[in-house]
Amino acid sequence: MLIFVEYPKCSTCQKARKWLEGQGVEFTGRHILEENPTREELAAWAQKLPLRRLWNTSGQKYRQMGLARRLPEMSPEEQLDLLCTDGMLVKRPILLGEDLVLTGFKEAEWAAALGK
């Protein structure tokens, strides 16, 4: 079963959810603020894609914290420690499967990964 991690107010998340439903993809939804990704989850996801792809670089919190200049100086461990503190720092939506981690919604990428 796939897990769809989203922030329901996010227009990209809404678009991705609508696409998944339109494709008949079964998934379980997870609100990123109600169930923030743990450090262990983030570390596991970072094994399947570059850590930088887990950051919500267009988010207000990312900009307020000046992370564009701070992240290059941080170790992966420090990044994971910070990333797990607030779901708004995490790129979304995220689609998770047994061997699947997709961040952000790019229809062609998701379609290829799901064989649609």
VENRA-V166306 format. One record per residue. N is the residue number from 0. PSI is psi in radians with two decimals (999 if undefined). Layout:
N | PSI
N | PSI
//
This chain:
0 | 2.37
1 | 2.62
2 | 2.26
3 | 1.85
4 | 2.15
5 | 2.84
6 | 1.86
7 | -0.44
8 | -0.19
9 | 2.19
10 | -0.59
11 | -0.68
12 | -0.73
13 | -0.74
14 | -0.76
15 | -0.76
16 | -0.80
17 | -0.72
18 | -0.82
19 | -0.82
20 | -0.71
21 | -0.50
22 | -0.06
23 | 0.42
24 | 2.20
25 | 2.37
26 | 2.85
27 | 2.26
28 | 2.61
29 | 2.08
30 | 2.10
31 | -0.44
32 | -0.53
33 | -0.52
34 | 1.36
35 | 2.40
36 | 2.39
37 | 2.89
38 | -0.70
39 | -0.74
40 | -0.83
41 | -0.72
42 | -0.71
43 | -0.73
44 | -0.64
45 | -0.23
46 | -0.34
47 | -0.25
48 | 2.82
49 | 2.45
50 | -0.64
51 | -0.42
52 | -0.16
53 | -0.18
54 | 2.37
55 | 1.44
56 | -0.23
57 | 0.05
58 | 2.66
59 | -0.76
60 | -0.72
61 | -0.81
62 | -0.77
63 | -0.63
64 | -0.02
65 | 0.64
66 | -0.38
67 | -0.66
68 | -0.44
69 | -0.64
70 | -0.74
71 | -0.41
72 | -0.16
73 | 2.51
74 | 2.81
75 | -0.67
76 | -0.76
77 | -0.67
78 | -0.78
79 | -0.71
80 | -0.71
81 | -0.77
82 | -0.63
83 | -0.06
84 | -0.37
85 | 2.10
86 | -0.42
87 | -0.23
88 | -0.26
89 | 2.34
90 | 2.40
91 | 2.81
92 | 2.89
93 | 2.31
94 | 2.15
95 | 2.39
96 | -3.05
97 | -0.86
98 | 0.60
99 | 2.26
100 | 1.95
101 | 2.31
102 | 2.58
103 | 2.81
104 | 1.94
105 | 1.89
106 | -0.80
107 | -0.71
108 | -0.79
109 | -0.72
110 | -0.77
111 | -0.77
112 | -0.55
113 | 0.01
114 | 0.65
115 | 999
//
